């Protein structure tokens, strides 16, 4: 039996989450609803503009949110990332460990700045991300813990790593290690902008194909270069054995390798959609790691994502994930 249910690799970003109005985005010249990479000076100017807005912080990054969700449901998880030897870096590692996630916290931390993500939530529950990668942009094969990766059921990586040559290479190397050890591989496309501007790099990360791919509807359409859902499905079948297309209030669509499975939405009043896809992926991976069928895992994931969007932040307390889990066991 594998020691870890899921081994993840991704950016280590401390999320700084603010509630704003669309006028704030317009004043800052920020594209709504997507992730934009910014330099530190630009991000600090954004934070200065929002100085009067209260905010909360937590360890984040797309794959990190999913890996923490696996742990909260009761799975064993490992996360490889890169933080600096600064206050935010120590905060990040402590938050991971407190969340029950094992990590490469013993690897040497360099001087620099831990990555930050300013999350701007508008009244329509949409989220806009302005990310300064900091030292996370230097994530490389040095952060991989091969022994842990080989002793896992699933390897999971985020599409955001495509923006860094070193991180993209680390993800590709980790996938090769996983495949050689018989570990199943999974990837999230992460964001429409990653597909729009870095499709070739994502295909390089996918390589000859993955076992499982996660995408929202916009990301899936962009990757396929198609608008009709049946064409999107046909394309995704060529790069992944199985896949999940999350569709927000329309639920989700799962291809299990043989059949398309519709997952009904759980109707809620959304407050903040930050991390909904991450939670879905984490819950779904947890279900698969426990031997559940795809419909059961998908229903758990839909319920967890629906609960997440009813409050601010990319995560919910572990006691709430456990309460959701009890409805499915």
C-alpha positions as CSV (number, residue, x, y, z in Angstrom):
1,X,0.0,0.0,0.0
2,X,1.3,3.5,-0.9
3,X,2.3,5.8,1.9
4,X,0.6,8.8,0.3
5,X,-2.8,9.0,-1.5
6,X,-1.7,12.1,-3.5
7,X,1.7,13.7,-4.1
8,X,1.4,17.3,-5.5
9,X,3.7,19.9,-6.9
10,X,2.8,23.5,-7.3
11,X,3.4,27.1,-6.5
12,X,3.6,28.1,-2.8
13,X,1.6,31.4,-2.6
14,X,0.3,33.1,0.5
15,X,-3.2,34.2,-0.5
16,X,-4.2,37.8,0.5
17,X,-8.0,38.0,-0.1
18,X,-10.0,41.2,-0.5
19,X,-13.6,42.0,-1.2
20,X,-13.7,44.7,-3.8
21,X,-16.0,46.3,-6.4
22,X,-15.6,46.1,-10.2
23,X,-14.7,49.8,-10.0
24,X,-11.6,48.9,-8.0
25,X,-10.5,46.5,-10.8
26,X,-11.1,49.2,-13.4
27,X,-9.2,51.8,-11.3
28,X,-6.3,49.3,-11.1
29,X,-6.5,48.3,-14.8
30,X,-6.8,44.6,-13.9
31,X,-8.6,42.1,-16.2
32,X,-11.5,40.6,-14.3
33,X,-11.9,36.9,-13.6
34,X,-8.5,35.6,-14.5
35,X,-5.0,35.2,-13.1
36,X,-2.4,37.8,-14.1
37,X,1.2,37.5,-13.2
38,X,2.6,40.8,-11.8
39,X,6.0,41.9,-10.4
40,X,6.4,42.8,-6.8
41,X,6.2,46.5,-7.3
42,X,2.9,46.2,-9.2
43,X,1.4,43.9,-6.5
44,X,2.5,46.3,-3.7
45,X,0.7,49.2,-5.5
46,X,-2.4,47.0,-5.7
47,X,-2.2,46.3,-1.9
48,X,-1.6,50.0,-1.2
49,X,-4.7,50.9,-3.1
50,X,-6.7,48.3,-1.0
51,X,-5.1,49.3,2.3
52,X,-8.5,50.3,3.7
53,X,-10.0,47.0,2.8
54,X,-9.8,44.2,5.4
55,X,-8.3,41.0,4.2
56,X,-7.4,37.5,5.3
57,X,-4.4,35.4,4.5
58,X,-3.8,31.6,4.1
59,X,-1.4,29.2,2.4
60,X,-2.5,28.9,-1.1
61,X,-1.7,28.0,-4.6
62,X,-4.0,25.9,-6.8
63,X,-2.5,22.5,-6.2
64,X,-1.8,23.3,-2.5
65,X,-5.5,23.9,-2.0
66,X,-6.3,20.5,-3.6
67,X,-3.7,18.7,-1.6
68,X,-4.9,20.3,1.7
69,X,-8.4,19.2,0.8
70,X,-7.2,15.6,0.4
71,X,-5.7,15.8,3.9
72,X,-8.9,17.3,5.4
73,X,-11.0,14.5,4.1
74,X,-8.6,12.0,5.8
75,X,-6.2,11.2,3.0
76,X,-2.4,11.2,3.3
77,X,-0.8,13.8,1.1
78,X,2.5,15.4,0.3
79,X,3.3,18.7,-1.3
80,X,6.5,19.8,-3.0
81,X,6.9,23.6,-3.2
82,X,9.5,26.4,-2.7
83,X,9.3,29.2,-0.1
84,X,11.8,31.7,1.0
85,X,13.4,32.1,4.4
86,X,11.1,35.0,5.3
87,X,8.1,35.4,7.6
88,X,5.6,34.4,4.9
89,X,7.7,31.3,4.1
90,X,7.6,30.1,7.7
91,X,3.9,31.0,7.9
92,X,3.2,28.9,4.7
93,X,5.1,25.8,5.9
94,X,3.4,25.9,9.3
95,X,0.0,26.3,7.7
96,X,0.7,23.2,5.5
97,X,1.9,21.1,8.4
98,X,-1.0,22.2,10.6
99,X,-3.3,21.1,7.7
100,X,-1.8,17.6,7.9
101,X,0.2,17.8,4.7
102,X,3.7,16.4,4.6
103,X,6.1,18.6,2.6
104,X,9.7,19.2,1.7
105,X,10.0,21.6,4.7
106,X,13.5,20.2,5.5
107,X,15.0,21.4,2.2
108,X,17.1,24.5,2.5
109,X,15.3,27.8,2.3
110,X,17.0,30.5,0.3
111,X,16.8,34.3,0.9
112,X,14.2,36.0,-1.1
113,X,10.4,36.6,-1.1
114,X,7.8,33.9,-0.7
115,X,5.1,34.2,-3.4
116,X,1.9,36.1,-2.8
117,X,-1.4,36.0,-4.6
118,X,-3.8,39.0,-4.2
119,X,-7.3,37.6,-4.6
120,X,-9.9,40.2,-5.5
121,X,-13.5,39.0,-4.9
122,X,-16.3,41.1,-6.6
123,X,-20.0,41.1,-5.6
124,X,-20.8,38.6,-8.3
125,X,-18.6,36.0,-6.5
126,X,-16.1,36.1,-9.2
127,X,-12.4,36.0,-8.3
128,X,-9.5,37.9,-10.0
129,X,-5.9,36.9,-9.1
130,X,-2.8,39.0,-9.2
131,X,0.1,36.8,-8.5
132,X,3.7,37.6,-7.6
133,X,5.5,34.3,-7.8
134,X,8.5,35.4,-5.8
135,X,10.9,32.5,-5.1
136,X,8.2,30.0,-6.1
137,X,9.0,31.0,-9.7
138,X,12.3,29.2,-9.1
139,X,10.7,25.9,-8.2
140,X,12.8,23.2,-9.7
141,X,13.6,19.5,-9.6
142,X,15.5,20.2,-6.3
143,X,12.2,20.4,-4.5
144,X,11.1,17.0,-5.7
145,X,11.2,14.2,-3.0
146,X,11.5,11.2,-5.2
147,X,11.0,8.6,-2.5
148,X,7.6,10.2,-1.5
149,X,6.5,10.5,-5.1
150,X,7.2,6.9,-5.8
151,X,5.3,5.9,-2.7
152,X,2.0,7.6,-3.8
153,X,-1.2,6.5,-5.5
154,X,-1.5,9.7,-7.6
155,X,0.8,12.5,-8.8
156,X,-1.0,15.8,-9.2
157,X,0.4,19.0,-10.8
158,X,-1.1,22.4,-11.6
159,X,-1.1,24.1,-15.0
160,X,0.2,27.3,-13.4
161,X,3.7,25.8,-13.4
162,X,3.8,26.2,-17.2
163,X,4.8,29.9,-16.8
164,X,8.3,29.0,-15.4
165,X,10.8,27.0,-17.4
166,X,12.3,25.4,-14.2
167,X,8.9,24.6,-12.7
168,X,7.6,23.2,-15.9
169,X,10.7,20.9,-16.2
170,X,10.2,19.9,-12.6
171,X,6.6,18.9,-13.3
172,X,7.6,16.9,-16.4
173,X,10.4,15.2,-14.4
174,X,8.0,14.3,-11.6
175,X,5.5,12.9,-14.2
176,X,8.2,10.7,-15.6
177,X,9.2,9.4,-12.1
178,X,5.5,8.7,-11.3
179,X,5.0,6.8,-14.5
180,X,8.1,4.7,-13.9
181,X,6.8,3.8,-10.5
182,X,3.3,3.0,-11.6
183,X,1.8,6.1,-9.9
184,X,-1.2,7.6,-11.7
185,X,-0.8,11.1,-13.1
186,X,-3.2,14.0,-12.9
187,X,-3.1,17.7,-14.0
188,X,-5.3,20.7,-13.7
189,X,-5.3,23.3,-16.5
190,X,-5.7,25.9,-13.7
191,X,-6.8,29.0,-15.6
192,X,-8.1,30.2,-19.0
193,X,-5.1,32.4,-19.4
194,X,-2.7,29.5,-19.0
195,X,-4.5,27.8,-21.9
196,X,-4.6,31.0,-24.0
197,X,-1.0,31.9,-23.6
198,X,0.8,28.7,-22.7
199,X,-1.0,25.9,-24.5
200,X,2.2,24.5,-26.0
201,X,3.8,24.3,-22.6
202,X,0.8,22.6,-21.1
203,X,0.9,20.0,-23.9
204,X,4.6,19.5,-23.0
205,X,3.6,18.9,-19.4
206,X,0.9,16.4,-20.5
207,X,3.3,14.7,-22.8
208,X,2.0,11.4,-24.1
209,X,-1.1,11.7,-22.0
210,X,-2.2,11.7,-18.3
211,X,-4.5,9.4,-16.4
212,X,-6.7,12.3,-15.2
213,X,-7.2,15.9,-16.3
214,X,-9.2,18.6,-14.6
215,X,-10.5,21.7,-16.4
216,X,-13.4,24.2,-16.1
217,X,-15.5,24.7,-19.2
218,X,-13.6,27.7,-20.5
219,X,-10.2,26.0,-20.0
220,X,-11.5,22.9,-21.8
221,X,-12.9,24.8,-24.7
222,X,-9.7,26.8,-25.1
223,X,-7.5,23.7,-24.9
224,X,-9.7,21.9,-27.6
225,X,-10.0,25.0,-29.7
226,X,-13.8,24.3,-29.9
227,X,-17.0,25.6,-28.6
228,X,-19.3,22.6,-28.9
229,X,-19.1,20.4,-25.9
230,X,-19.0,17.1,-27.9
231,X,-16.0,18.4,-29.8
232,X,-14.3,19.4,-26.5
233,X,-14.9,15.9,-25.1
234,X,-13.5,14.3,-28.2
235,X,-10.3,16.3,-28.0
236,X,-9.7,15.7,-24.3
237,X,-10.0,12.0,-24.9
238,X,-6.8,12.3,-27.0
239,X,-4.7,13.7,-24.1
240,X,-6.1,12.0,-21.0
241,X,-7.5,8.6,-20.1
242,X,-10.1,10.2,-17.9
243,X,-11.1,13.9,-17.3
244,X,-13.4,16.2,-15.3
245,X,-15.0,19.3,-16.8
246,X,-16.4,21.5,-14.0
247,X,-19.3,23.7,-15.1
248,X,-20.0,25.9,-12.1
249,X,-23.8,26.1,-11.5
250,X,-24.3,23.4,-14.2
251,X,-22.4,20.8,-12.2
252,X,-19.7,18.7,-13.8
253,X,-19.1,16.2,-16.6
254,X,-16.8,13.2,-16.0
255,X,-15.3,10.9,-18.6
256,X,-14.3,7.7,-16.8
257,X,-12.7,6.1,-19.9
258,X,-15.9,4.5,-21.2
259,X,-18.9,6.6,-20.2
260,X,-19.8,10.3,-19.7
261,X,-21.2,10.9,-16.3
262,X,-23.2,14.0,-15.5
263,X,-22.8,15.3,-11.9
264,X,-25.7,17.4,-10.8
265,X,-24.9,20.8,-9.2
266,X,-25.6,21.5,-5.6
267,X,-27.6,24.7,-5.5
268,X,-26.2,27.3,-3.1
269,X,-25.8,31.1,-2.8
270,X,-22.3,31.7,-3.9
271,X,-20.2,34.3,-2.1
272,X,-16.7,33.6,-3.4
273,X,-15.7,31.1,-6.0
274,X,-11.9,31.2,-5.1
275,X,-10.7,27.6,-4.9
276,X,-13.9,25.9,-6.0
277,X,-12.1,24.0,-8.8
278,X,-9.2,23.2,-6.4
279,X,-11.6,21.8,-3.8
280,X,-13.4,19.7,-6.5
281,X,-10.1,18.2,-7.6
282,X,-9.0,17.5,-4.0
283,X,-12.3,15.8,-3.1
284,X,-12.4,13.8,-6.3
285,X,-8.9,12.6,-5.9
286,X,-9.6,11.6,-2.3
287,X,-12.6,9.6,-3.5
288,X,-10.6,7.8,-6.2
289,X,-7.8,7.0,-3.7
290,X,-10.4,5.3,-1.5
291,X,-11.6,3.1,-4.3
292,X,-14.8,5.0,-4.9
293,X,-16.5,4.9,-8.3
294,X,-16.4,8.2,-10.4
295,X,-20.0,9.2,-9.7
296,X,-19.7,8.9,-6.0
297,X,-16.4,10.8,-6.0
298,X,-17.9,13.4,-8.3
299,X,-20.9,13.9,-6.0
300,X,-18.6,14.3,-3.0
301,X,-16.5,16.9,-5.0
302,X,-19.6,18.8,-6.1
303,X,-20.9,19.0,-2.5
304,X,-17.6,20.1,-1.2
305,X,-17.1,22.8,-3.9
306,X,-20.6,24.0,-3.2
307,X,-20.0,24.4,0.5
308,X,-16.7,26.2,-0.2
309,X,-18.3,28.9,-2.4
310,X,-20.7,30.0,0.4
311,X,-17.9,31.7,2.4
312,X,-14.7,33.6,1.7
313,X,-11.4,31.9,1.1
314,X,-10.0,28.9,-0.8
315,X,-10.7,26.4,2.0
316,X,-13.2,25.4,4.7
317,X,-12.5,24.1,8.2
318,X,-11.6,20.4,8.4
319,X,-14.7,19.8,10.6
320,X,-16.9,20.9,7.7
321,X,-15.2,18.6,5.2
322,X,-15.6,15.8,7.6
323,X,-19.3,16.6,7.9
324,X,-19.7,16.5,4.1
325,X,-17.8,13.2,3.9
326,X,-20.2,11.6,6.4
327,X,-23.0,12.0,3.8
328,X,-21.2,9.8,1.4
329,X,-19.7,7.0,3.6
